[in-house]
Amino acid sequence: MKKISWLILLGCIALPASAQIKVGDNALAFNTQASLGGKSFDYSLKDSLKKGPVVVYFYPTAFGGGCSIQARAFAVNHEKFAAAGATIVGISLDDIDRLNEFSADPQFCASKFPVASDTDGKIANAYGLTVNEATAGRKDIRGVTVNHGSIDRTTFIVGQDGKVAATIGGLKPAENVDQALKEIQKLHKQG
């Protein structure tokens, strides 16, 4: 009986840590390798927030069908996000070599914003997102095997104060970008 009670107590304590962060929560200030224009660098959310709000979007994989649509939509709308004072960073489980290709590709990220590597899923998990390892082995739009799992497409709008101002999930890739832009523009108007 004591063992069962102890396990139940541990389960209750662990639940909040795995719950998706919500509006008003502090966003995890992460540091990781990222790529912009095919060149890797050390990305810091804390440093990016010094410039203004950040659109932190998680996506399943570079060169994935929907992921490519989403990256292209962010690239095409990059100036609108910048006009509202925001920067963008995409996060996936891809390694930095794959992200170097994706970030520089003129059909996708087009060197407009960085994409960051979360190969162990720790950043995704800290945001309350689950890594689905069952998707490893799928092929991307180029026919290349993807050697990692995936993360659900979810976007967090992080205000300059480091708090989550909006979360966006359950939308098609282009709709996700449209909603992120609306949220950033709304945040910009609020000053």
N, C-alpha and C positions, 0 to 999 in steps of 0.2 A: 504493500500500500504506500509506504513512504517513497519507494522508487517511482511509482506512477505519479504521485503528487509532485515530486521533484521535477519530473519530465514535463508535466503540465505547466508548472511555474516557469521553467526554462522556455517553453513555447510561448508563453505570454510575454515574457521579457523580450524575446527575439522579434516578435511581430512588428513593433514600431520601427525597428532598424531596417526591415525589409519593405516597409510600406513606401509607396511612391511619395516623394516630397510634394508638398502642396503649396498653393499660393500663400505667401506670407512666411513660409519657411526659409531659413538660410540655405542658400545653395552651397554645395561642396566646392570649395576653392581648390581646384585640382591643378597639377602640373604634369605635363606629359609631352611626348614627342609629337610634333605635328608637321604638316607639309604645306607649303604655299608656293605655287608656281614650280613644283617639282623639287623644291629644296627643303630639307628637313631642318627643324629648329626646335628649341624648347619653348612650349606654349604654357602660359600661366593665366588662368582665369582671373586671378587677383589683379595682375597687371593690365589685362584687357578691360576690366571694370573701371580702371582709372580714366579711361577714355569715354565711358558711357555704358549704357546697357548692352548686354550680350545675348544673342540668340544662340542657345546651346541646343543643337539638334542631334539626336541619336538616330542612326539609320542602320539597316541590316548589313550592307556591304558595298564597297566601292565597285562600280561597274555592274551593280544589280539593276534589274529592269526599272523598278520604281525609284530606286536610289539615284539612278542616273537622271531621271526626270526631275527629281527633287533638287539635286545639285545644280542642274541647268537652270531651274526656276530661281534658285537663290542667286546664281551668277547673273542672270538677266535682270533681276530686281535689286542687285547689290547697291546701286546708286540711291534707290529709294530708302533702303535701310540706313545707309550712310547719312542721307539727308535728315533722317530722324535721330541721328546721333548714335546709331547702334552698329556693332560689329557682329559677325557671324562666325561660329565654329561648328563644324560637323564632327561627330564622334562615331567611330565604328570599331569593331574588333580586328580590323585589318592591320597588318604590319606596315611599317613606315615605307618600305619599298613599293608596295602596292599603292599606298596613299600618294607617294611622289608621282606616280604615273597619273592617278586620278586627278590630283590637284592641278596639274599642268595641262590636262587635256582640254582643248578649246571647246569641245562638245559638252563638257560637264562643268567642273568647277571653274575652268577658264582662268586660273590664277587670280580669282577675285577674292577668295576667302580661304582660310586654313581648314584642313581636315586633320583631326587628331586620332592618334592610335591608343586604343584601350584593349590590347591583346589579351589581358587576363580578366577583363570584365569588371575590374574593381570600381571604375568610375561609374559605369552603368548601374552596378549593384548599389553604390552609395546614393544614387538618384532613385533607387527603388525599382529599377528595371531588371528583368530577368534575362539571362543569356540562354538561348535555346540551342543546345549543342546538336540536336537532331538534324539541323539544317546544314551541318558540315558535309562537304562532298558535292554540293550542288554546283552547277556551272553558271558563270556570269554571262553577260550578253556577248562577250567575246569568245565564249566557249572554254574559258579557263576555269579549272576547278578551284572552288573556294574552300580553303582548308580550315575554316573556323565556323563556329555557330553564328547566331545572329541576335540582334536586339530589336525589339519592336520600335517602329518609327514613332518617336515621341520628341516633342520640342518643349524646351523650358525657356521662358523669357526671364532673364535675370536682370533686375534693376541695378543701377549703379551702386545702390546700398548693399548689394549682395543678396537681396531677398528675391524669391521667386515671385514675379508679377503675374505670370500666366503659365499654364501648361496646355499643350495641344497634342492630342493623340486621337487615334481612330479615324483619321482622314486620309484620303488619297494624297499622294506626294505633292502635287501642285496645289491642292487645297490646303495642305499643311503650311506651305510657304505663304499663300494668300492670307491665311489666318494669323500667321506669325507677323506679317507686315502690318495687318490691322492692329494687332496688340502693341507693336512697337510704336506705331503712329499715335495710338491712344495714350501710351505712356509719355511720349514726347509732348503731346498737347497738355498733359497734366503738369508738365514741368518738373 
